């Protein structure tokens, strides 16, 4: 089907789901003669989408046409303080204004703040509310570079794992999703495929029909774990120890692939020396597995080819998360799994998409800012500290003379809901509630964050603007064409920051670029109409319009062989090989080899004496982080476990807690109240609750009231899954 087809009564437009998911599905939108979207469906010609959508996006028109959607610019009414608002009554705190009035007022306020406190006192805060290339980072980055605002280190989700994978392989590539069907063993390591990467699931099922086994390593019995041949309920944060224990067995029994190691890797002798320390008996004490189970897993993995690991980002959201990913990532190289089509592993395929980010984001504009240089960098995983009253938590990189710079006086939020998703929720709330903090939020709905906004600006969905997109779970470039007009006065990120740039007096021509101009910049379109970027040289705008998706050039080579990463060098590492040993880390004074160090917040640390339970703040299967959480249809799909604290029977019995009891969960950072749900499949000593909006939760707190701003060992990411708590039955 062409990107857009027409009939007398309706037309079909090719779009791309831009929500934060590896699948990046091609979506066909049926639009009636009145311009209203009446159906969304998966693109049947897309090799990964295969004509179906996940349960979240299949109901997407509920989101597009939700009656509570914000459709006009809003300004906080005079005298109305910042803080949680009652769902359905948020409008009472705001008044409708026009776009011109809103943009003029926001630009004037930003100018005043920059003049008085310096432009670095302005902090943009965004993440992957859209992963479209333009929506995620284009005109917005140009605007904030030119303004001289602080840069945001976007670490909250995947940075630790990405840094770790690149230390081993140099570039984030992986087994093509379509090739998992050829595997004989699939290890879903911290990956809830059936819940959060559902388009990989048909490949898993096809492999199993052909005799493959599915092993799931996850502390929680997810949808995927419930369907596995073997579910290993590992203790939280001990995955790195398990990977090292597997290495011990593989090397001790001579199960490694010596030929691949000799040709393609660096540092095996040093890794082998380290792995000798991780006997199955020692690893058993950390992971909760028996020594025999560790040996069985290692042997089955090493002796089965093709064997594929689908690793997800949950394992890197612990204090030792970067090292954990490094250790797991080394396993396919140790066994030579990359040599077999259908073998190897996948964390992310995003390294294959070489967009021209400098042309798109224009960091050179910082030279024209009042600073005359790139601004400091503030870590988004430490937002609570950054918004502290005196700014004492701002730890910027790149400020002159090594100074941290001014306190944050203005916050501009888009593509994110930090009031729900940022760690140390209570510290974030205190910062957002500051009367002297000027806050602008570009959003679709009244969220936990908009409750603290001075101005709310209506945003678009992916049906309502044009964008280009890659993926982190496949190798297809896709064009998302605008299917419908934005409802009300909703506007895209590109339009918003272009308009603000005009009102700030920024005269550079780049601020007048259209969406198509930006797409051409991202693809670096040459005089002949083709991209000049690696693996995209065959891509044209017209081709994307015709086909919707185009595979990257290395998806198959001229001789017809399927793409398999890491089979030939040089790789993009310092040695040009897969690095078991990292001289780069050694030069930084860090351990060049993987090692297991128990998290401070784990059952193995002193903090466990006060807070003996490890807490998993889980993602809901039918939300996308906090997106969709406000929609009744999606909430109904989560009702069985929504607002529940899942506990092992022994932990509940020790505290006199029974099914259905009201319970309080707390640590030094905060508390929340949920209803007890007994779950014997959880490891003893582990409790679990799902992320929800705080304003829709009992007591106005969600799971992030308990999480900390402690950072990961690599990449300075968030440590959501290194959290200790205590639980008690509510009295009365």
C-alpha positions in Angstrom: 0.0 0.0 0.0 1.3 3.5 -0.8 2.0 5.9 2.0 -1.4 7.6 1.2 -4.3 6.1 -0.7 -7.7 7.7 -1.4 -11.3 6.7 -2.2 -14.4 8.9 -2.5 -15.2 8.5 1.2 -11.9 8.0 3.0 -8.1 8.0 2.6 -5.4 6.0 4.3 -2.2 7.7 5.5 1.0 6.0 6.6 2.2 7.2 10.0 4.6 5.8 12.6 4.0 5.2 16.3 6.4 7.5 18.0 6.0 6.2 21.5 9.0 4.9 23.4 9.0 1.3 22.2 11.6 -0.7 20.2 9.0 -1.8 17.6 8.4 1.7 16.0 5.4 0.3 14.2 4.1 1.4 10.8 0.5 2.6 11.4 -2.1 3.1 8.7 -4.7 5.7 9.6 -8.0 5.7 7.9 -9.4 9.3 7.6 -13.0 10.0 6.6 -14.2 12.7 4.3 -14.6 15.1 7.2 -10.9 14.8 8.1 -11.6 12.6 11.2 -9.4 9.5 11.9 -11.8 6.5 12.2 -9.3 3.6 12.3 -5.7 2.8 13.1 -4.1 -0.5 12.0 -0.6 -2.0 11.7 1.1 -1.8 8.3 0.9 -5.4 6.9 3.8 -4.7 4.6 6.2 -3.8 7.4 8.3 -6.9 8.2 8.2 -6.3 12.0 4.8 -4.6 12.4 3.2 -7.4 10.3 -0.2 -5.8 10.3 -1.0 -5.6 14.0 -0.7 -3.1 16.8 -0.2 -3.5 20.5 -3.2 -3.2 22.9 -2.0 0.3 23.8 -2.0 1.8 20.3 -4.9 -0.3 18.9 -7.0 2.0 21.1 -5.1 5.1 20.0 -8.1 7.1 18.8 -9.3 7.1 22.5 -6.3 9.2 23.2 -6.5 11.4 20.1 -10.2 12.3 20.7 -10.2 12.1 24.5 -12.7 14.7 25.9 -10.2 15.7 28.5 -7.4 16.6 26.0 -5.9 20.0 26.3 -6.8 21.9 23.1 -5.9 25.6 23.9 -3.0 27.5 25.6 -3.7 28.0 29.3 -2.3 30.3 31.9 -2.4 29.8 35.7 -4.9 32.1 37.2 -3.6 34.8 39.5 -3.4 33.7 43.1 -3.7 30.0 42.4 -0.8 28.2 44.0 1.1 25.3 42.4 0.3 21.7 43.5 -1.8 18.6 42.9 -5.1 19.3 41.3 -8.3 17.2 41.4 -8.7 15.1 38.2 -11.4 16.7 36.0 -11.2 20.0 37.7 -7.8 21.2 36.6 -9.3 23.8 34.3 -10.5 25.7 37.4 -6.8 26.7 38.1 -6.1 28.0 34.5 -7.6 30.4 32.0 -7.6 30.1 28.3 -5.5 32.5 26.3 -4.4 32.8 22.6 -1.2 31.5 21.2 0.2 35.0 20.5 -0.4 36.1 24.1 1.1 32.9 25.5 4.2 33.0 23.3 4.8 36.7 23.8 4.5 36.3 27.6 6.7 33.2 27.7 9.4 34.8 25.6 9.4 37.9 27.7 9.7 35.9 30.9 12.6 33.8 29.5 14.4 36.9 28.4 14.1 38.5 31.9 15.3 35.3 33.6 18.2 35.0 31.3 19.1 38.7 31.8 18.9 38.5 35.6 20.3 35.1 36.4 22.0 34.0 33.2 20.6 31.8 30.4 21.9 28.6 32.2 19.2 29.2 34.8 16.7 28.0 32.2 16.5 24.2 32.0 14.7 22.2 29.2 13.4 18.9 30.3 12.3 16.3 27.7 12.7 12.7 26.9 11.0 10.1 24.7 7.4 11.1 24.8 8.0 11.0 21.1 11.0 9.2 19.5 10.3 10.7 16.1 13.6 12.4 15.0 12.1 15.8 14.7 9.9 15.6 17.8 12.6 14.2 20.0 15.3 16.7 19.2 15.4 19.3 16.4 14.0 22.8 16.5 13.9 22.6 20.3 17.6 21.9 20.5 18.3 24.8 18.1 16.2 27.1 20.3 17.9 26.2 23.6 21.4 26.2 22.1 20.9 29.7 20.8 19.3 30.8 24.0 22.2 29.5 26.1 20.0 27.4 28.3 21.4 24.5 30.3 21.7 21.3 28.3 19.9 18.2 29.6 21.8 15.0 30.0 19.0 12.5 29.0 20.0 9.6 31.2 16.8 8.5 32.8 16.0 5.4 30.7 18.8 3.8 28.7 22.1 5.7 29.1 23.9 3.2 31.4 23.1 0.3 29.1 24.0 2.2 26.0 27.3 3.3 27.3 28.0 -0.3 28.5 27.1 -1.9 25.2 29.3 0.5 23.3 32.2 -0.2 25.6 32.0 -3.8 24.4 31.0 -3.5 20.8 31.5 0.2 19.9 28.0 0.6 18.3 24.5 -0.4 19.4 23.6 -3.1 16.8 21.9 -6.4 17.4 20.3 -9.5 15.9 17.5 -8.4 13.5 14.1 -8.9 15.1 13.0 -11.0 12.1 15.9 -13.4 12.7 14.9 -14.4 16.2 12.6 -17.0 14.5 15.7 -18.9 13.5 17.1 -19.2 17.1 17.2 -22.5 18.9 17.4 -20.8 22.3 16.1 -17.4 23.3 17.0 -15.9 26.6 14.7 -12.9 27.5 16.9 -11.2 30.1 14.9 -8.6 31.9 12.8 -8.4 28.8 9.0 -8.6 29.0 8.7 -9.3 25.2 5.0 -10.1 25.3 4.2 -7.0 27.2 6.6 -4.3 25.9 8.0 -5.5 22.6 5.1 -7.5 21.3 6.2 -7.6 17.6 9.1 -9.7 18.6 6.7 -12.3 20.1 5.6 -13.9 16.8 9.3 -14.5 16.0 9.7 -16.2 19.4 6.6 -18.3 18.8 7.8 -19.4 15.4 11.2 -20.3 16.8 9.4 -22.4 19.5 7.3 -24.1 17.0 10.5 -25.2 15.4 11.8 -26.6 18.7 13.5 -23.6 20.4 13.3 -23.0 24.1 12.5 -19.7 25.8 14.3 -18.9 29.1 13.2 -15.8 31.0 15.4 -14.2 33.6 13.4 -11.7 35.6 12.6 -11.2 39.3 8.9 -10.8 38.4 6.6 -13.3 36.7 5.8 -11.1 33.7 3.5 -12.1 30.8 6.6 -13.4 29.1 7.9 -15.3 32.1 4.5 -17.0 32.5 4.8 -18.4 29.0 8.5 -19.5 29.3 10.0 -22.9 29.3 12.0 -21.9 32.3 11.5 -18.7 34.4 14.5 -17.8 36.6 13.2 -15.4 39.3 16.6 -13.9 40.0 17.0 -11.4 42.9 16.9 -7.8 41.8 20.3 -6.3 40.8 22.2 -9.6 40.7 22.1 -10.2 37.0 25.8 -9.2 36.6 26.8 -11.9 39.1 24.8 -14.5 37.1 26.5 -13.4 33.8 30.0 -13.8 35.5 28.9 -17.1 36.9 28.0 -18.3 33.4 31.3 -17.1 32.1 33.0 -19.2 34.9 31.3 -22.4 33.8 31.7 -21.8 30.1 35.4 -21.1 30.4 36.0 -23.8 33.0 34.4 -26.4 30.8 36.0 -25.2 27.5 32.6 -24.3 26.0 33.8 -21.0 24.5 34.3 -20.4 20.8 38.0 -20.2 20.5 38.1 -19.2 16.8 35.7 -16.3 17.2 37.5 -15.1 20.3 40.9 -15.2 18.5 39.7 -13.3 15.5 37.2 -10.8 17.0 37.9 -10.1 20.7 40.3 -8.5 23.0 41.3 -9.3 26.6 40.0 -12.9 27.1 42.9 -13.9 29.3 42.1 -11.1 31.8 38.4 -11.8 31.7 39.0 -15.5 32.3 41.1 -14.6 35.4 38.2 -12.4 36.7 35.6 -15.1 35.9 37.4 -17.7 38.0 36.4 -15.8 41.1 32.6 -16.3 40.3 32.0 -19.9 41.1 28.4 -21.2 40.9 28.4 -21.6 44.6 29.4 -17.9 45.2 27.0 -16.6 42.6 24.2 -18.7 44.1 24.4 -16.7 47.3 23.7 -13.5 45.5 21.2 -14.6 42.8 19.0 -17.0 44.8 19.6 -19.7 42.1 21.2 -23.0 43.0 24.7 -23.7 41.8 23.2 -26.5 39.7 20.8 -24.1 38.0 23.7 -21.7 37.2 25.6 -24.6 35.6 22.6 -25.8 33.7 21.9 -22.3 32.3 25.5 -21.8 31.2 25.8 -25.1 29.5 22.5 -24.8 27.7 23.3 -21.4 26.5 26.8 -22.3 25.3 25.9 -25.6 23.7 22.8 -24.4 21.8 23.2 -22.5 18.5 21.8 -20.3 17.4 21.2 -18.7 20.8 19.9 -15.2 21.1 19.7 -12.9 24.1 17.0 -10.3 24.1 18.3 -7.9 26.8 16.2 -5.0 27.9 16.9 -1.9 29.9 15.5 -2.9 33.2 18.8 -4.6 34.2 20.7 -1.4 33.9 18.5 0.6 36.2 20.4 -0.5 39.2 23.5 0.9 40.9 25.8 -1.6 39.1 23.6 -1.5 35.9 26.3 -0.5 33.4 28.6 -3.2 34.5 25.7 -5.7 34.4 25.0 -4.9 30.8 28.7 -5.1 29.9 28.9 -8.6 31.4 25.7 -9.9 29.7 26.7 -8.3 26.4 30.0 -10.3 26.4 28.3 -13.7 26.5 27.4 -13.9 22.7 31.0 -13.0 21.9 32.3 -15.6 24.4 30.3 -18.4 22.7 30.5 -17.1 19.1 26.8 -16.8 18.9 27.1 -13.9 16.5 28.4 -16.4 13.8 25.0 -18.0 13.5 22.0 -16.3 11.8 19.4 -16.0 14.5 22.0 -15.9 17.2 23.7 -13.1 19.1 21.7 -10.6 21.0 19.8 -7.3 21.0 19.6 -4.5 23.4 19.1 -1.7 20.9 19.6 -1.3 17.1 19.7 2.5 17.4 23.4 2.7 16.5 22.6 1.8 12.9 20.7 5.1 12.3 23.3 7.8 11.6 21.1 10.9 11.4 23.0 14.2 10.8 22.4 15.4 14.4 24.6 18.4 14.1 22.7 19.7 11.1 19.4 18.9 12.9 20.2 20.3 16.3 22.8 23.0 15.5 25.0 23.0 18.6 27.1 25.7 16.8 24.3 28.1 17.6 25.6 28.2 21.2 28.4 30.4 19.9 25.8 33.1 19.2 24.2 32.8 22.6 25.1 35.2 25.5 27.4 32.5 26.8 29.4 32.2 23.5 29.8 28.5 24.3 27.9 25.4 25.0 26.1 25.6 28.3 26.5 23.4 31.3 24.9 19.9 31.3 22.4 19.0 34.0 21.5 15.3 34.6 17.8 14.7 34.3 18.0 11.8 36.7 18.8 14.4 39.4 16.0 16.7 38.8 15.0 16.9 42.5 18.5 18.2 43.3 18.6 20.5 40.3 15.3 22.2 41.4 16.3 22.5 45.1 15.5 26.0 46.4 19.1 27.3 46.3 20.2 25.2 43.3 22.7 23.4 45.5 21.9 20.2 43.5 22.9 21.6 40.1 26.1 19.8 39.1 26.7 21.1 35.6 29.4 19.9 33.3 31.1 22.5 31.1 30.5 25.7 33.0 33.3 28.2 33.0 36.0 27.9 35.7 34.5 24.6 36.8 31.6 26.4 38.4 28.2 24.8 38.5 26.3 27.8 37.4 23.1 29.5 38.6 20.1 27.9 40.3 17.4 26.8 37.9 14.8 29.5 37.6 12.8 28.3 34.6 11.8 24.8 33.6 10.5 24.0 30.1 8.9 20.5 29.9 7.9 18.7 26.8 7.9 15.0 25.7 7.9 14.0 29.4 6.0 13.9 32.7 8.7 14.4 35.3 6.1 14.9 38.0 5.4 11.2 37.7 8.5 9.5 36.2 11.5 11.3 37.8 13.1 9.6 40.7 12.8 10.9 44.3 9.3 12.1 43.6 8.9 14.2 46.8 12.1 16.2 46.1 10.9 16.8 42.5 7.5 18.0 43.8 9.1 20.4 46.3 11.1 21.9 43.4 8.2 22.1 41.1 6.1 23.9 43.8 8.6 26.7 44.2 6.9 30.0 43.7 9.9 31.5 42.0 10.2 28.7 39.4 8.7 29.6 36.0 7.4 26.5 34.4 6.1 25.9 30.9 4.7 22.5 29.9 3.8 21.4 26.4 1.3 18.5 26.8 -1.8 16.7 25.7 -3.4 16.1 29.1 -3.4 17.5 32.7 -0.6 15.4 34.1 1.3 15.3 37.4 3.6 17.9 35.9 1.0 20.4 34.4 -0.4 20.8 38.0 2.7 22.9 38.7 2.8 24.8 35.4 2.5 28.6 34.9 1.6 28.0 31.2 0.3 24.9 29.5 0.6 24.6 25.7 -1.4 22.0 23.8 0.7 19.3 22.0 0.1 17.1 19.0 0.0 13.3 18.7 1.9 11.4 16.0 -1.2 11.5 13.8 -1.1 15.3 13.7 2.4 16.2 12.4 5.1 14.9 10.0 8.2 13.2 11.2 10.9 10.7 10.2 11.9 7.8 12.5 14.3 5.0 12.9 14.0 2.4 15.7 15.8 0.7 18.5 14.3 -2.7 17.7 14.6 -3.0 13.9 16.5 -1.5 10.9 13.9 0.4 8.9 13.8 4.2 8.2 10.1 5.4 8.2 8.2 8.5 7.3 5.3 9.5 9.5 3.0 11.7 7.4 0.4 14.0 9.0 -2.9 12.2 8.9 -5.3 14.7 10.4 -5.4 18.4 11.4 -4.5 18.9 15.1 -7.7 19.3 17.2 -8.3 22.7 18.7 -5.1 24.7 18.7 -2.6 21.8 19.4 0.8 22.4 17.8 3.9 20.4 17.3 7.3 20.8 18.9 8.8 22.1 15.7 6.1 24.8 15.3 6.3 25.8 19.0 10.1 26.4 19.2 10.2 28.1 15.8 7.6 30.5 17.0 9.4 31.1 20.3 12.7 31.7 18.4 11.0 34.4 16.4 9.7 36.1 19.5 13.1 35.9 21.2 14.6 37.8 18.2 16.7 34.9 16.9 17.4 35.9 13.3 19.1 32.7 12.0 17.3 31.2 8.9 17.3 27.8 10.5 14.5 28.7 12.8 12.2 29.0 9.8 12.9 25.5 8.6 9.8 23.4 7.8 9.3 19.8 8.9 10.4 18.6 5.4 13.5 20.9 5.7 14.4 19.3 9.0 13.9 15.7 7.6 16.2 16.6 4.7 18.8 17.9 7.2 18.5 14.7 9.3 19.0 12.5 6.2 21.6 14.9 4.8 19.9 14.8 1.4 22.3 15.5 -1.4 21.9 17.2 -4.8 20.5 14.0 -6.4 17.8 13.7 -3.7 19.4 10.8 -1.9 20.6 10.7 1.7 24.4 10.9 2.1 24.4 9.2 5.5 25.9 5.8 6.1 23.5 2.9 5.3 20.9 5.4 4.1 22.4 6.3 0.7 19.5 4.7 -1.1 16.9 6.6 0.9 14.9 9.5 -0.7 12.0 11.6 0.5 9.9 10.4 -2.5 10.8 6.8 -1.7 9.7 7.2 1.9 6.4 8.8 0.7 5.8 5.9 -1.6 6.7 3.0 0.6 6.4 4.3 4.2 9.5 2.3 5.3 12.9 1.5 3.7 15.4 -0.9 5.1 18.9 0.3 5.9 21.4 -0.7 3.2 23.3 -3.2 5.3 20.0 -5.1 6.1 21.2 -7.3 3.2 24.5 -7.0 1.3 24.9 -7.1 -2.5 25.5 -10.9 -2.5 22.2 -11.5 -0.7 23.5 -12.5 2.7 21.4 -11.3 5.6 22.9 -8.7 8.0 24.7 -10.1 11.0 26.6 -7.7 13.3 30.0 -8.1 14.8 31.2 -10.7 12.3 34.1 -8.7 10.8 36.2 -5.9 12.0 37.3 -3.4 12.6 34.6 -2.5 15.2 34.1 1.0 16.6 36.0 0.2 19.8 39.6 1.4 20.6 41.0 -2.0 19.8 38.7 -2.5 16.8 37.5 -5.7 18.4 34.9 -6.9 20.9 36.3 -5.7 24.2 36.3 -8.0 27.2 38.9 -5.7 28.7 38.5 -1.9 28.4 41.6 0.2 28.3 39.2 3.2 28.1 37.8 2.4 31.5 41.2 1.7 32.9 42.4 5.2 31.8 39.5 6.7 33.7 40.5 4.8 36.8 37.5 2.4 36.6 37.5 -1.3 36.6 38.4 -2.4 33.0 36.7 -5.8 33.7 33.2 -6.6 34.8 32.7 -7.3 38.5 29.7 -7.7 40.7 29.4 -5.1 43.4 26.1 -5.4 45.4 24.0 -2.3 45.3 24.1 -0.1 48.4 20.3 -0.4 48.4 20.0 -4.2 48.3 19.6 -7.0 50.8 23.4 -7.3 50.9 24.0 -3.7 52.3 23.7 -2.2 55.7 20.6 -0.3 54.7 18.7 -3.6 54.6 18.8 -3.7 58.4 16.2 -0.8 58.4 14.5 -1.6 55.1 14.7 -5.3 54.5 12.5 -5.5 51.3 13.7 -4.9 47.8 11.1 -2.8 45.9 10.4 -3.2 42.1 8.6 -0.1 40.8 7.3 -1.9 37.7 6.0 -0.5 34.4 2.4 -1.3 33.6 1.8 -3.5 30.5 -0.9 -1.3 29.1 0.8 2.1 29.7 3.9 3.5 28.1 5.8 4.6 31.2 3.2 7.2 32.4 1.6 7.7 29.0 -2.0 6.3 28.7 -2.3 6.1 32.5 -5.1 8.6 32.5 -7.3 6.9 29.9 -10.1 4.8 31.3 -9.8 2.0 28.7 -6.1 1.5 29.5 -6.7 1.7 33.2 -9.3 -1.0 33.1 -6.8 -3.3 31.4 -4.6 -2.8 34.5 -7.2 -3.2 37.2 -6.1 -6.5 38.5 -2.7 -5.2 39.7 -3.2 -1.4 39.7 -2.7 0.2 43.1 -1.6 -3.1 44.5 1.5 -4.1 46.4 2.5 -7.6 45.5 4.2 -9.6 48.3 5.5 -13.1 48.8 3.3 -15.0 51.3 6.2 -15.3 53.8 6.9 -11.6 53.8 3.2 -10.8 54.2 2.8 -13.4 57.0 5.7 -11.9 58.9 3.9 -8.6 59.0 0.5 -9.9 59.6 -0.7 -8.8 56.2 -3.4 -10.7 54.3 -4.8 -10.3 50.7 -6.7 -7.1 50.3 -5.3 -5.3 53.4 -4.4 -1.7 53.2 -0.6 -1.3 53.5 1.9 1.5 53.9 5.3 1.2 52.1 8.1 3.6 53.2 11.7 4.5 53.4 13.7 7.7 54.2 12.5 9.4 51.0 8.8 8.9 51.2 5.8 6.6 51.5 2.8 5.4 49.6 -0.3 3.4 50.3 -1.5 0.4 48.3 -3.6 -2.7 48.7 -1.8 -6.0 49.5 -1.8 -8.7 46.8 -0.2 -12.0 47.7 2.0 -13.4 44.9 3.9 -16.6 45.5 5.8 -16.2 42.3 7.8 -13.3 43.6 11.2 -14.1 45.3 10.9 -13.8 49.0 12.2 -10.4 50.2 10.9 -8.6 47.0 7.8 -6.5 46.7 6.4 -4.9 43.6 4.1 -2.1 42.6 3.3 -0.4 39.3 4.1 3.1 38.1 1.0 5.3 37.9 0.3 9.0 38.0 0.7 10.3 41.5 -2.5 12.4 41.3 -4.5 9.2 40.4 -3.0 7.3 43.4 -3.9 7.0 47.0 -2.3 9.8 49.0 -1.1 11.5 45.8 2.1 9.5 45.6 3.4 6.9 43.2 6.3 4.4 43.3 8.9 7.2 42.7 8.2 8.5 46.2 10.5 5.7 47.2 13.2 5.8 44.5 16.5 7.7 44.9 18.6 10.0 42.8 21.6 7.7 43.2 23.2 7.2 39.8 24.4 4.1 37.9 28.1 3.1 37.8 28.3 3.9 34.0 26.3 6.6 32.1 25.0 8.4 35.3 21.6 6.9 34.8 18.7 6.4 37.2 18.6 3.5 39.7 14.9 2.8 39.9 15.4 -0.8 40.8 17.9 -0.4 43.6 15.3 0.6 46.2 14.8 -0.7 49.7 11.6 -0.3 51.7 9.6 -1.6 54.7 5.9 -2.5 54.6 3.3 -2.4 57.4 -0.4 -3.0 57.6 -2.4 0.1 57.9 -4.1 0.4 61.3 -7.8 1.3 61.6 
